[in-house]
Amino acid sequence: MLFDRPDPAATTKSHTSLLPPRAGRLLRYIAIVALISASTAVMMFCPCDSVGLRDYHAISLVALAFSLGAAAAYLVYRRMRRDSGVTGFLRAFIAIIIVGFGVYLELFVAMEVVAWLARPR
């Protein structure tokens, strides 16, 4: 009764999702893009040309950007978990490369837009 184990094959309310599968996948992709964009936005605020032991503000912003990127890489890794032919190490490496490229591409585009907006008219 009290200490009986529930049947793991039985579906409970916590195992059922309120969202349809397609909406759940879309929500996961939106979360990945949002984390990558947040990491890029934090890097835009960072005075990264002066990162050193005396500039704690820059170090904290770089750490925050790294944390957001790591969270995005974890979501990409979880999304790639269904690929059974790839080892866990390789999936993690690919996830880090995907997120790193996404952050680099967004940072490049954002810096070009800022430079375009700052040009004299």
TIMIMI-82897 format. One record per atom (N, C-alpha, C): atom name; x, y, z; chain. Coordinates in nm, 3 decimals, decimal comma, m for minus. Atoms other than C-alpha are relative to their C-alpha. Example, Ala and Ser with C-alpha at 12.3 -4.5 7.8 and 13.67 -1.06 7.14 Angstrom:
BEGIN
atom / X / Y / Z / mol
N / 0,089 / m0,119 / 0,000 / A
CA / 1,230 / m0,450 / 0,780 / A
C / 0,090 / 0,120 / 0,000 / A
N / m0,082 / m0,119 / m0,006 / A
CA / 1,367 / m0,106 / 0,714 / A
C / m0,077 / 0,109 / 0,073 / A
***
This chain:
BEGIN
atom / X / Y / Z / mol
N / 0,081 / m0,118 / 0,000 / A
CA / 0,000 / 0,000 / 0,000 / A
C / 0,087 / 0,126 / 0,000 / A
N / m0,075 / m0,124 / m0,008 / A
CA / 0,211 / 0,285 / 0,124 / A
C / 0,136 / m0,012 / m0,067 / A
N / m0,134 / 0,017 / 0,054 / A
CA / 0,547 / 0,141 / 0,020 / A
C / 0,003 / m0,086 / m0,125 / A
N / 0,004 / 0,077 / 0,124 / A
CA / 0,432 / m0,048 / m0,289 / A
C / 0,057 / 0,084 / m0,113 / A
N / m0,056 / m0,069 / 0,116 / A
CA / 0,626 / 0,040 / m0,600 / A
C / m0,104 / 0,009 / m0,109 / A
N / 0,095 / m0,010 / 0,111 / A
CA / 0,410 / 0,174 / m0,880 / A
C / 0,056 / m0,071 / m0,123 / A
N / m0,041 / 0,066 / 0,124 / A
CA / 0,419 / m0,003 / m1,213 / A
C / 0,068 / 0,103 / m0,089 / A
N / m0,069 / m0,101 / 0,081 / A
CA / 0,686 / 0,180 / m1,419 / A
C / m0,054 / 0,010 / m0,142 / A
N / 0,053 / m0,005 / 0,137 / A
CA / 0,512 / 0,089 / m1,745 / A
C / m0,131 / 0,076 / m0,006 / A
N / 0,128 / m0,071 / 0,000 / A
CA / 0,188 / 0,254 / m1,638 / A
C / 0,025 / 0,149 / m0,013 / A
N / m0,014 / m0,145 / 0,018 / A
CA / 0,145 / 0,612 / m1,749 / A
C / m0,068 / 0,072 / 0,115 / A
N / 0,056 / m0,083 / m0,105 / A
CA / 0,090 / 0,861 / m1,476 / A
C / m0,021 / 0,140 / m0,055 / A
N / 0,025 / m0,135 / 0,045 / A
CA / m0,016 / 1,221 / m1,496 / A
C / 0,130 / 0,077 / m0,024 / A
N / m0,126 / m0,071 / 0,017 / A
CA / 0,345 / 1,337 / m1,460 / A
C / 0,073 / m0,044 / m0,126 / A
N / m0,068 / 0,048 / 0,120 / A
CA / 0,454 / 1,127 / m1,760 / A
C / m0,068 / 0,046 / m0,128 / A
N / 0,070 / m0,045 / 0,120 / A
CA / 0,194 / 1,259 / m1,998 / A
C / 0,024 / 0,150 / m0,017 / A
N / m0,027 / m0,140 / 0,030 / A
CA / 0,259 / 1,588 / m2,168 / A
C / m0,129 / 0,069 / m0,043 / A
N / 0,116 / m0,079 / 0,040 / A
CA / 0,005 / 1,862 / m2,215 / A
C / 0,015 / 0,052 / m0,142 / A
N / m0,027 / m0,049 / 0,135 / A
CA / 0,170 / 1,963 / m2,543 / A
C / 0,005 / m0,115 / m0,098 / A
N / m0,020 / 0,103 / 0,102 / A
CA / 0,150 / 1,766 / m2,865 / A
C / 0,149 / m0,014 / m0,032 / A
N / m0,144 / 0,022 / 0,026 / A
CA / 0,485 / 1,615 / m2,978 / A
C / 0,063 / 0,106 / m0,089 / A
N / m0,058 / m0,100 / 0,090 / A
CA / 0,533 / 1,868 / m3,258 / A
C / 0,024 / 0,132 / 0,072 / A
N / m0,017 / m0,124 / m0,076 / A
CA / 0,483 / 2,163 / m3,023 / A
C / 0,114 / m0,014 / 0,100 / A
N / m0,110 / 0,023 / m0,092 / A
CA / 0,725 / 2,007 / m2,774 / A
C / 0,135 / 0,013 / m0,069 / A
N / m0,124 / m0,013 / 0,076 / A
CA / 0,995 / 1,977 / m3,040 / A
C / 0,028 / 0,145 / m0,036 / A
N / m0,016 / m0,141 / 0,034 / A
CA / 0,935 / 2,334 / m3,151 / A
C / 0,043 / 0,081 / 0,122 / A
N / m0,037 / m0,070 / m0,124 / A
CA / 0,960 / 2,452 / m2,790 / A
C / 0,146 / m0,028 / 0,037 / A
N / m0,141 / 0,032 / m0,027 / A
CA / 1,294 / 2,270 / m2,750 / A
C / 0,092 / 0,078 / m0,093 / A
N / m0,081 / m0,077 / 0,094 / A
CA / 1,432 / 2,436 / m3,064 / A
C / 0,001 / 0,148 / 0,037 / A
N / 0,007 / m0,141 / m0,042 / A
CA / 1,312 / 2,776 / m2,943 / A
C / 0,087 / 0,022 / 0,123 / A
N / m0,084 / m0,012 / m0,120 / A
CA / 1,485 / 2,714 / m2,608 / A
C / 0,148 / 0,001 / m0,037 / A
N / m0,141 / 0,004 / 0,043 / A
CA / 1,813 / 2,628 / m2,784 / A
C / 0,040 / 0,133 / m0,063 / A
N / m0,030 / m0,127 / 0,066 / A
CA / 1,800 / 2,940 / m3,003 / A
C / 0,001 / 0,114 / 0,101 / A
N / 0,005 / m0,106 / m0,101 / A
CA / 1,704 / 3,156 / m2,705 / A
C / 0,125 / m0,001 / 0,088 / A
N / m0,122 / 0,008 / m0,082 / A
CA / 1,999 / 3,029 / m2,497 / A
C / 0,122 / 0,047 / m0,079 / A
N / m0,112 / m0,046 / 0,083 / A
CA / 2,240 / 3,086 / m2,786 / A
C / m0,006 / 0,152 / m0,016 / A
N / 0,014 / m0,146 / 0,015 / A
CA / 2,101 / 3,438 / m2,838 / A
C / 0,030 / 0,072 / 0,130 / A
N / m0,031 / m0,062 / m0,130 / A
CA / 2,124 / 3,514 / m2,465 / A
C / 0,151 / 0,000 / 0,024 / A
N / m0,146 / 0,006 / m0,014 / A
CA / 2,487 / 3,400 / m2,465 / A
C / 0,066 / 0,107 / m0,086 / A
N / m0,055 / m0,103 / 0,088 / A
CA / 2,558 / 3,628 / m2,760 / A
C / m0,026 / 0,140 / 0,056 / A
N / 0,033 / m0,132 / m0,057 / A
CA / 2,381 / 3,921 / m2,593 / A
C / 0,090 / 0,033 / 0,118 / A
N / m0,090 / m0,022 / m0,114 / A
CA / 2,589 / 3,878 / m2,278 / A
C / 0,141 / 0,032 / m0,050 / A
N / m0,134 / m0,028 / 0,057 / A
CA / 2,906 / 3,870 / m2,490 / A
C / 0,006 / 0,140 / m0,060 / A
N / 0,001 / m0,136 / 0,055 / A
CA / 2,799 / 4,197 / m2,654 / A
C / 0,018 / 0,105 / 0,110 / A
N / m0,017 / m0,093 / m0,111 / A
CA / 2,787 / 4,367 / m2,311 / A
C / 0,139 / m0,008 / 0,063 / A
N / m0,127 / 0,026 / m0,067 / A
CA / 3,126 / 4,229 / m2,211 / A
C / 0,112 / 0,085 / m0,059 / A
N / m0,121 / m0,067 / 0,050 / A
CA / 3,438 / 4,447 / m2,235 / A
C / 0,113 / m0,102 / m0,012 / A
N / m0,088 / 0,116 / 0,007 / A
CA / 3,625 / 4,139 / m2,348 / A
C / 0,142 / 0,032 / m0,044 / A
N / m0,136 / m0,034 / 0,036 / A
CA / 3,927 / 4,325 / m2,477 / A
C / 0,085 / 0,029 / 0,124 / A
N / m0,075 / m0,028 / m0,122 / A
CA / 4,022 / 4,394 / m2,116 / A
C / m0,022 / m0,105 / 0,109 / A
N / 0,022 / 0,105 / m0,099 / A
CA / 3,953 / 4,061 / m1,947 / A
C / 0,132 / m0,028 / 0,071 / A
N / m0,118 / 0,027 / m0,081 / A
CA / 4,198 / 4,013 / m1,666 / A
C / m0,041 / m0,022 / 0,144 / A
N / 0,032 / 0,025 / m0,139 / A
CA / 4,222 / 3,947 / m1,298 / A
C / m0,054 / 0,123 / 0,071 / A
N / 0,048 / m0,121 / m0,065 / A
CA / 4,145 / 4,310 / m1,216 / A
C / m0,142 / 0,040 / m0,044 / A
N / 0,132 / m0,036 / 0,052 / A
CA / 3,825 / 4,328 / m1,420 / A
C / m0,099 / m0,113 / 0,028 / A
N / 0,091 / 0,107 / m0,041 / A
CA / 3,574 / 4,112 / m1,233 / A
C / m0,131 / 0,005 / m0,076 / A
N / 0,124 / m0,013 / 0,075 / A
CA / 3,279 / 4,246 / m1,429 / A
C / 0,009 / m0,079 / m0,132 / A
N / m0,018 / 0,071 / 0,126 / A
CA / 3,417 / 4,108 / m1,756 / A
C / 0,008 / m0,151 / 0,023 / A
N / m0,012 / 0,143 / m0,028 / A
CA / 3,505 / 3,774 / m1,598 / A
C / m0,137 / m0,059 / 0,032 / A
N / 0,133 / 0,052 / m0,033 / A
CA / 3,154 / 3,735 / m1,458 / A
C / m0,089 / m0,007 / m0,124 / A
N / 0,080 / 0,006 / 0,122 / A
CA / 2,997 / 3,819 / m1,795 / A
C / 0,043 / m0,113 / m0,091 / A
N / m0,049 / 0,112 / 0,079 / A
CA / 3,218 / 3,570 / m1,975 / A
C / m0,046 / m0,133 / 0,061 / A
N / 0,047 / 0,122 / m0,067 / A
CA / 3,126 / 3,306 / m1,715 / A
C / m0,149 / m0,020 / m0,024 / A
N / 0,142 / 0,011 / 0,026 / A
CA / 2,757 / 3,383 / m1,762 / A
C / m0,027 / m0,042 / m0,144 / A
N / 0,016 / 0,037 / 0,140 / A
CA / 2,787 / 3,361 / m2,140 / A
C / 0,039 / m0,146 / m0,021 / A
N / m0,042 / 0,139 / 0,010 / A
CA / 2,975 / 3,032 / m2,104 / A
C / m0,107 / m0,093 / 0,058 / A
N / 0,105 / 0,082 / m0,062 / A
CA / 2,703 / 2,897 / m1,873 / A
C / m0,122 / m0,012 / m0,090 / A
N / 0,113 / 0,004 / 0,092 / A
CA / 2,427 / 2,990 / m2,117 / A
C / 0,032 / m0,087 / m0,122 / A
N / m0,041 / 0,085 / 0,111 / A
CA / 2,623 / 2,829 / m2,400 / A
C / 0,006 / m0,147 / 0,038 / A
N / m0,004 / 0,138 / m0,046 / A
CA / 2,678 / 2,515 / m2,194 / A
C / m0,141 / m0,057 / 0,014 / A
N / 0,139 / 0,046 / m0,009 / A
CA / 2,303 / 2,494 / m2,126 / A
C / m0,057 / m0,028 / m0,139 / A
N / 0,045 / 0,024 / 0,138 / A
CA / 2,234 / 2,526 / m2,499 / A
C / 0,064 / m0,126 / m0,056 / A
N / m0,068 / 0,121 / 0,047 / A
CA / 2,494 / 2,258 / m2,573 / A
C / m0,062 / m0,124 / 0,063 / A
N / 0,065 / 0,114 / m0,066 / A
CA / 2,327 / 2,029 / m2,319 / A
C / m0,134 / m0,032 / m0,067 / A
N / 0,127 / 0,024 / 0,069 / A
CA / 1,989 / 2,077 / m2,491 / A
C / 0,023 / m0,061 / m0,139 / A
N / m0,033 / 0,058 / 0,131 / A
CA / 2,148 / 2,003 / m2,830 / A
C / 0,044 / m0,146 / 0,019 / A
N / m0,044 / 0,137 / m0,030 / A
CA / 2,314 / 1,694 / m2,677 / A
C / m0,121 / m0,090 / 0,028 / A
N / 0,120 / 0,079 / m0,029 / A
CA / 1,979 / 1,575 / m2,542 / A
C / m0,082 / m0,024 / m0,125 / A
N / 0,073 / 0,016 / 0,126 / A
CA / 1,822 / 1,633 / m2,884 / A
C / 0,067 / m0,104 / m0,088 / A
N / m0,074 / 0,096 / 0,081 / A
CA / 2,096 / 1,423 / m3,046 / A
C / 0,006 / m0,139 / 0,064 / A
N / m0,008 / 0,127 / m0,071 / A
CA / 2,056 / 1,140 / m2,793 / A
C / m0,063 / m0,115 / m0,079 / A
N / 0,068 / 0,104 / 0,077 / A
CA / 1,833 / 0,951 / m3,035 / A
C / 0,090 / m0,064 / m0,105 / A
N / m0,094 / 0,057 / 0,098 / A
CA / 2,126 / 0,897 / m3,274 / A
C / 0,079 / m0,110 / 0,069 / A
N / m0,064 / 0,110 / m0,071 / A
CA / 2,237 / 0,552 / m3,164 / A
C / 0,136 / m0,037 / m0,055 / A
N / m0,126 / 0,037 / 0,060 / A
CA / 2,533 / 0,522 / m3,399 / A
C / 0,117 / 0,087 / 0,042 / A
N / m0,105 / m0,093 / m0,040 / A
CA / 2,731 / 0,802 / m3,234 / A
C / 0,025 / m0,015 / 0,150 / A
N / m0,033 / 0,014 / m0,141 / A
CA / 2,915 / 0,774 / m2,904 / A
C / m0,036 / 0,127 / 0,076 / A
N / 0,035 / m0,114 / m0,084 / A
CA / 2,836 / 1,004 / m2,613 / A
C / 0,102 / 0,112 / m0,009 / A
N / m0,105 / m0,101 / 0,010 / A
CA / 3,171 / 1,181 / m2,636 / A
C / m0,012 / 0,078 / m0,130 / A
N / 0,012 / m0,066 / 0,130 / A
CA / 3,122 / 1,253 / m3,005 / A
C / m0,125 / 0,087 / m0,007 / A
N / 0,120 / m0,083 / m0,004 / A
CA / 2,766 / 1,377 / m2,947 / A
C / 0,024 / 0,128 / 0,079 / A
N / m0,030 / m0,119 / m0,080 / A
CA / 2,892 / 1,613 / m2,675 / A
C / 0,090 / 0,096 / m0,079 / A
N / m0,090 / m0,082 / 0,080 / A
CA / 3,171 / 1,737 / m2,903 / A
C / m0,075 / 0,071 / m0,112 / A
N / 0,078 / m0,059 / 0,109 / A
CA / 2,929 / 1,794 / m3,192 / A
C / m0,094 / 0,108 / 0,055 / A
N / 0,090 / m0,098 / m0,060 / A
CA / 2,684 / 1,976 / m2,961 / A
C / 0,076 / 0,128 / 0,035 / A
N / m0,082 / m0,118 / m0,033 / A
CA / 2,962 / 2,208 / m2,838 / A
C / 0,038 / 0,076 / m0,126 / A
N / m0,037 / m0,064 / 0,126 / A
CA / 3,071 / 2,277 / m3,196 / A
C / m0,121 / 0,074 / m0,059 / A
N / 0,121 / m0,063 / 0,054 / A
CA / 2,712 / 2,353 / m3,305 / A
C / m0,031 / 0,129 / 0,075 / A
N / 0,030 / m0,119 / m0,080 / A
CA / 2,654 / 2,596 / m3,018 / A
C / 0,109 / 0,106 / m0,017 / A
N / m0,110 / m0,095 / 0,019 / A
CA / 2,997 / 2,755 / m3,055 / A
C / m0,010 / 0,071 / m0,134 / A
N / 0,017 / m0,063 / 0,131 / A
CA / 2,936 / 2,815 / m3,425 / A
C / m0,118 / 0,094 / 0,000 / A
N / 0,117 / m0,086 / m0,008 / A
CA / 2,592 / 2,958 / m3,349 / A
C / 0,029 / 0,130 / 0,072 / A
N / m0,036 / m0,120 / m0,074 / A
CA / 2,730 / 3,200 / m3,091 / A
C / 0,095 / 0,087 / m0,083 / A
N / m0,094 / m0,076 / 0,083 / A
CA / 3,016 / 3,301 / m3,322 / A
C / m0,072 / 0,070 / m0,114 / A
N / 0,072 / m0,058 / 0,113 / A
CA / 2,781 / 3,359 / m3,615 / A
C / m0,089 / 0,116 / 0,046 / A
N / 0,084 / m0,109 / m0,051 / A
CA / 2,536 / 3,565 / m3,408 / A
C / 0,084 / 0,119 / 0,046 / A
N / m0,087 / m0,108 / m0,045 / A
CA / 2,821 / 3,766 / m3,254 / A
C / 0,058 / 0,076 / m0,118 / A
N / m0,052 / m0,064 / 0,120 / A
CA / 2,969 / 3,835 / m3,597 / A
C / m0,106 / 0,090 / m0,065 / A
N / 0,107 / m0,079 / 0,061 / A
CA / 2,634 / 3,951 / m3,736 / A
C / m0,034 / 0,121 / 0,087 / A
N / 0,032 / m0,111 / m0,090 / A
CA / 2,562 / 4,163 / m3,427 / A
C / 0,108 / 0,108 / m0,005 / A
N / m0,107 / m0,100 / 0,007 / A
CA / 2,903 / 4,332 / m3,445 / A
C / m0,003 / 0,075 / m0,133 / A
N / 0,013 / m0,068 / 0,129 / A
CA / 2,853 / 4,407 / m3,815 / A
C / m0,116 / 0,098 / 0,000 / A
N / 0,115 / m0,091 / m0,009 / A
CA / 2,511 / 4,558 / m3,743 / A
C / 0,035 / 0,122 / 0,084 / A
N / m0,041 / m0,112 / m0,085 / A
CA / 2,656 / 4,772 / m3,463 / A
C / 0,096 / 0,091 / m0,077 / A
N / m0,092 / m0,082 / 0,079 / A
CA / 2,938 / 4,887 / m3,693 / A
C / m0,075 / 0,075 / m0,111 / A
N / 0,077 / m0,066 / 0,104 / A
CA / 2,686 / 4,967 / m3,967 / A
C / m0,082 / 0,115 / 0,059 / A
N / 0,076 / m0,107 / m0,063 / A
CA / 2,472 / 5,167 / m3,724 / A
C / 0,087 / 0,113 / 0,051 / A
N / m0,090 / m0,103 / m0,054 / A
CA / 2,776 / 5,356 / m3,590 / A
C / 0,072 / 0,079 / m0,107 / A
N / m0,073 / m0,074 / 0,106 / A
CA / 2,906 / 5,473 / m3,928 / A
C / m0,057 / 0,140 / m0,014 / A
N / 0,048 / m0,139 / 0,016 / A
CA / 2,887 / 5,845 / m3,997 / A
C / m0,094 / 0,012 / m0,119 / A
N / 0,098 / m0,020 / 0,110 / A
CA / 2,603 / 5,966 / m4,212 / A
C / 0,026 / 0,125 / m0,074 / A
***
